[in-house]
Amino acid sequence: ESEIQAFQYELLLESRRRPELRPAVERHYEAYRAAIAGQLAHLGVDDTALAELAWFALDAIVFKQLVSPGDVTVAVDRLRRLIVESAGGH
């Protein structure tokens, strides 16, 4: 789905020049945040800061993969461990 992701990032950047796109950008970000918070809640994690960290990390990983695909396993695994630890697992 890299074409969809690329379009979304282009829309985000275009919203800097065209304020009328800001509501769409805000809806996009809110949906992304809600999905992450929902998944964390499903795992028993109620941590707003962790949800924000996960959102920023995942957003950066997706962007990095669009620009310069490569192995992101170390980052994803570390994020996964943080979430598991927050859920009480070890």
MDAnalysis code that builds the backbone (N, CA, C; Angstrom):
import MDAnalysis as mda
import numpy as np

u = mda.Universe.empty(270, n_residues=90, atom_resindex=np.repeat(np.arange(90), 3), trajectory=True)
u.add_TopologyAttr("name", ["N", "CA", "C"] * 90)
u.add_TopologyAttr("resid", np.arange(1, 91))
u.add_TopologyAttr("resname", ["GLU", "SER", "GLU", "ILE", "GLN", "ALA", "PHE", "GLN", "TYR", "GLU", "LEU", "LEU", "LEU", "GLU", "SER", "ARG", "ARG", "ARG", "PRO", "GLU", "LEU", "ARG", "PRO", "ALA", "VAL", "GLU", "ARG", "HIS", "TYR", "GLU", "ALA", "TYR", "ARG", "ALA", "ALA", "ILE", "ALA", "GLY", "GLN", "LEU", "ALA", "HIS", "LEU", "GLY", "VAL", "ASP", "ASP", "THR", "ALA", "LEU", "ALA", "GLU", "LEU", "ALA", "TRP", "PHE", "ALA", "LEU", "ASP", "ALA", "ILE", "VAL", "PHE", "LYS", "GLN", "LEU", "VAL", "SER", "PRO", "GLY", "ASP", "VAL", "THR", "VAL", "ALA", "VAL", "ASP", "ARG", "LEU", "ARG", "ARG", "LEU", "ILE", "VAL", "GLU", "SER", "ALA", "GLY", "GLY", "HIS"])
u.atoms.positions = np.array([
    [0.820, -1.195, 0.000],
    [0.000, 0.000, 0.000],
    [0.862, 1.256, 0.000],
    [2.045, 1.175, -0.544],
    [2.932, 2.322, -0.509],
    [2.384, 3.510, -1.283],
    [1.620, 3.253, -2.330],
    [1.045, 4.369, -3.090],
    [0.037, 5.147, -2.233],
    [-0.755, 4.447, -1.457],
    [-1.719, 5.103, -0.566],
    [-0.976, 5.894, 0.506],
    [0.046, 5.272, 1.086],
    [0.826, 5.963, 2.110],
    [1.497, 7.201, 1.533],
    [2.051, 7.080, 0.334],
    [2.708, 8.232, -0.303],
    [1.704, 9.353, -0.530],
    [0.512, 9.011, -0.993],
    [-0.524, 10.025, -1.208],
    [-0.863, 10.718, 0.103],
    [-0.981, 9.962, 1.162],
    [-1.325, 10.559, 2.453],
    [-0.243, 11.535, 2.909],
    [1.020, 11.182, 2.744],
    [2.089, 12.101, 3.133],
    [2.107, 13.336, 2.245],
    [1.813, 13.155, 0.972],
    [1.754, 14.316, 0.073],
    [0.620, 15.250, 0.495],
    [-0.508, 14.669, 0.898],
    [-1.636, 15.466, 1.383],
    [-1.241, 16.218, 2.654],
    [-0.545, 15.540, 3.549],
    [-0.106, 16.185, 4.785],
    [0.784, 17.378, 4.482],
    [1.735, 17.208, 3.593],
    [2.627, 18.307, 3.239],
    [1.887, 19.425, 2.510],
    [0.973, 19.066, 1.641],
    [0.207, 20.080, 0.901],
    [-0.644, 20.917, 1.854],
    [-1.064, 20.329, 2.964],
    [-1.896, 21.069, 3.917],
    [-1.143, 22.246, 4.539],
    [0.165, 22.229, 4.461],
    [0.948, 23.390, 4.943],
    [0.701, 24.603, 4.067],
    [0.468, 24.367, 2.784],
    [0.237, 25.463, 1.835],
    [-1.241, 25.768, 1.641],
    [-2.073, 24.761, 1.925],
    [-3.511, 24.929, 1.683],
    [-4.284, 24.614, 2.969],
    [-4.567, 25.640, 3.746],
    [-5.228, 25.444, 5.044],
    [-6.568, 24.705, 4.958],
    [-7.218, 24.764, 3.815],
    [-8.513, 24.077, 3.684],
    [-8.362, 22.549, 3.782],
    [-7.142, 22.062, 3.656],
    [-6.892, 20.621, 3.785],
    [-6.653, 20.194, 5.238],
    [-6.458, 21.168, 6.123],
    [-6.160, 20.847, 7.518],
    [-7.204, 19.939, 8.173],
    [-8.513, 20.154, 7.951],
    [-9.480, 19.244, 8.580],
    [-9.284, 17.780, 8.152],
    [-8.962, 17.562, 6.888],
    [-8.710, 16.192, 6.424],
    [-7.478, 15.609, 7.097],
    [-6.463, 16.434, 7.257],
    [-5.236, 15.991, 7.924],
    [-5.534, 15.645, 9.381],
    [-6.276, 16.504, 10.049],
    [-6.616, 16.241, 11.448],
    [-7.430, 14.954, 11.590],
    [-8.364, 14.719, 10.670],
    [-9.148, 13.473, 10.702],
    [-8.235, 12.259, 10.496],
    [-7.302, 12.382, 9.574],
    [-6.356, 11.295, 9.306],
    [-5.550, 10.980, 10.564],
    [-4.978, 12.006, 11.174],
    [-4.173, 11.790, 12.370],
    [-5.018, 11.244, 13.520],
    [-6.214, 11.771, 13.678],
    [-7.067, 11.299, 14.767],
    [-7.453, 9.833, 14.573],
    [-7.739, 9.438, 13.338],
    [-8.076, 8.039, 13.065],
    [-6.881, 7.129, 13.364],
    [-5.694, 7.576, 12.988],
    [-4.468, 6.817, 13.238],
    [-4.247, 6.668, 14.741],
    [-4.371, 7.769, 15.466],
    [-4.191, 7.731, 16.924],
    [-5.238, 6.835, 17.588],
    [-6.478, 6.952, 17.170],
    [-7.558, 6.155, 17.756],
    [-7.333, 4.667, 17.506],
    [-6.853, 4.327, 16.320],
    [-6.584, 2.919, 16.015],
    [-5.488, 2.372, 16.921],
    [-4.447, 3.147, 17.127],
    [-3.349, 2.705, 17.997],
    [-3.829, 2.597, 19.440],
    [-4.537, 3.613, 19.919],
    [-5.059, 3.577, 21.287],
    [-6.011, 2.393, 21.470],
    [-6.817, 2.119, 20.460],
    [-7.743, 0.983, 20.528],
    [-7.022, -0.348, 20.618],
    [-5.966, -0.493, 19.838],
    [-5.187, -1.730, 19.889],
    [-4.476, -1.877, 21.233],
    [-3.949, -0.778, 21.742],
    [-3.304, -0.838, 23.054],
    [-4.326, -1.188, 24.133],
    [-5.502, -0.584, 24.072],
    [-6.550, -0.892, 25.051],
    [-6.935, -2.369, 24.981],
    [-6.993, -2.901, 23.775],
    [-7.297, -4.323, 23.587],
    [-6.262, -5.199, 24.302],
    [-5.033, -4.704, 24.373],
    [-3.966, -5.431, 25.069],
    [-3.917, -5.120, 26.564],
    [-4.824, -4.245, 27.012],
    [-4.864, -3.888, 28.425],
    [-3.951, -2.742, 28.793],
    [-3.512, -1.979, 27.804],
    [-2.609, -0.857, 28.051],
    [-3.392, 0.444, 27.953],
    [-3.448, 1.173, 29.057],
    [-4.100, 2.476, 29.090],
    [-3.035, 3.511, 29.427],
    [-2.281, 3.900, 28.414],
    [-1.135, 4.782, 28.606],
    [-1.096, 5.749, 27.416],
    [-1.595, 6.950, 27.654],
    [-1.666, 7.948, 26.583],
    [-0.301, 8.280, 26.022],
    [0.696, 8.379, 26.892],
    [2.050, 8.703, 26.433],
    [2.607, 7.590, 25.549],
    [2.360, 6.350, 25.907],
    [2.828, 5.229, 25.088],
    [2.105, 5.215, 23.742],
    [0.819, 5.529, 23.756],
    [0.073, 5.593, 22.498],
    [0.650, 6.663, 21.581],
    [1.002, 7.813, 22.150],
    [1.617, 8.883, 21.354],
    [2.984, 8.450, 20.832],
    [3.774, 7.817, 21.689],
    [5.085, 7.336, 21.270],
    [4.946, 6.318, 20.136],
    [4.019, 5.387, 20.283],
    [3.796, 4.385, 19.237],
    [3.361, 5.053, 17.939],
    [2.482, 6.040, 18.045],
    [2.017, 6.740, 16.855],
    [3.178, 7.429, 16.146],
    [3.977, 8.170, 16.889],
    [5.122, 8.861, 16.289],
    [6.106, 7.861, 15.680],
    [6.384, 6.790, 16.398],
    [7.335, 5.792, 15.905],
    [6.823, 5.126, 14.631],
    [5.579, 4.706, 14.640],
    [5.029, 4.040, 13.463],
    [4.934, 4.990, 12.272],
    [4.557, 6.225, 12.532],
    [4.486, 7.213, 11.457],
    [5.872, 7.408, 10.838],
    [6.881, 7.503, 11.674],
    [8.248, 7.681, 11.176],
    [8.730, 6.453, 10.410],
    [8.386, 5.282, 10.880],
    [8.792, 4.050, 10.203],
    [8.153, 3.976, 8.816],
    [6.871, 4.283, 8.740],
    [6.186, 4.252, 7.438],
    [6.822, 5.260, 6.494],
    [7.074, 6.468, 6.977],
    [7.686, 7.495, 6.142],
    [9.071, 7.045, 5.687],
    [9.864, 6.524, 6.591],
    [11.212, 6.056, 6.254],
    [11.142, 4.972, 5.185],
    [10.199, 4.050, 5.304],
    [10.072, 2.976, 4.339],
    [9.654, 3.494, 2.955],
    [8.892, 4.565, 2.924],
    [8.514, 5.166, 1.640],
    [9.723, 5.799, 0.957],
    [10.544, 6.464, 1.740],
    [11.679, 7.210, 1.202],
    [12.874, 6.303, 0.924],
    [13.164, 5.429, 1.862],
    [14.348, 4.581, 1.747],
    [14.065, 3.243, 2.424],
    [13.404, 2.327, 1.709],
    [13.043, 1.042, 2.313],
    [14.267, 0.314, 2.856],
    [14.053, -0.305, 3.979],
    [15.130, -1.063, 4.604],
    [14.601, -1.844, 5.784],
    [15.483, -2.461, 6.475],
    [15.119, -3.290, 7.617],
    [14.832, -2.411, 8.835],
    [13.627, -2.474, 9.329],
    [13.222, -1.707, 10.511],
    [12.894, -2.644, 11.679],
    [13.333, -3.871, 11.558],
    [13.016, -4.895, 12.550],
    [13.426, -4.496, 13.959],
    [14.621, -3.943, 14.114],
    [15.110, -3.577, 15.448],
    [14.161, -2.578, 16.101],
    [13.746, -1.552, 15.370],
    [12.856, -0.535, 15.923],
    [11.478, -1.122, 16.235],
    [10.940, -1.902, 15.325],
    [9.614, -2.488, 15.529],
    [9.641, -3.460, 16.705],
    [10.685, -4.270, 16.785],
    [10.793, -5.207, 17.905],
    [10.890, -4.474, 19.242],
    [11.639, -3.377, 19.280],
    [11.773, -2.614, 20.535],
    [10.446, -1.991, 20.923],
    [9.735, -1.441, 19.952],
    [8.418, -0.871, 20.224],
    [7.476, -1.954, 20.734],
    [7.523, -3.108, 20.117],
    [6.677, -4.235, 20.549],
    [6.996, -4.613, 21.995],
    [8.298, -4.661, 22.349],
    [8.683, -4.999, 23.729],
    [8.172, -3.966, 24.721],
    [8.242, -2.684, 24.355],
    [7.710, -1.636, 25.232],
    [6.223, -1.850, 25.497],
    [5.508, -2.195, 24.457],
    [4.063, -2.398, 24.599],
    [3.776, -3.625, 25.448],
    [4.497, -4.710, 25.201],
    [4.296, -5.935, 25.983],
    [4.615, -5.682, 27.456],
    [5.700, -4.974, 27.708],
    [6.060, -4.645, 29.098],
    [4.975, -3.793, 29.757],
    [4.408, -2.868, 29.015],
    [3.349, -2.019, 29.559],
    [2.077, -2.805, 29.827],
    [1.901, -3.863, 29.075],
    [0.714, -4.707, 29.265],
    [0.912, -5.704, 30.416],
    [2.114, -5.673, 31.011],
    [2.368, -6.548, 32.151],
    [3.059, -7.845, 31.775],
    [3.387, -8.024, 30.503],
    [4.095, -9.229, 30.071],
    [5.580, -9.008, 30.081],
    [6.315, -10.075, 30.089],
    [7.782, -9.973, 30.076],
    [8.359, -10.910, 29.078],
])
